[in-house]
Amino acid sequence: MKQMLSAYLKRVDRDDDALPFRLYPLRPAWSGERKPIVIDPRVSFGRPTIAGSGISTAALVDRVDAGEDLQILADDYRLSIDQVEDAVFYERAA
């Protein structure tokens, strides 16, 4: 049980008092080290965002649902196609 949980616990950042303050959700297609999406209550009111950008995954998916091309979104937000695809994958799975 400890080995199974350790992979998930590595995806939680803790402050100096060992309290959790940031979570990197794990999706089946992502390796244990890959952390493309972050949930941080200090960024975007705790909504899921692209790690390091503050760009809401929901905002990206709304534009995809409206018919916009992934490359255009990546260019607009200065993201890689992989980051946009990760946002879509996360939102669709949630």
Disulfide bonds with the S-S distance in Angstrom:
none
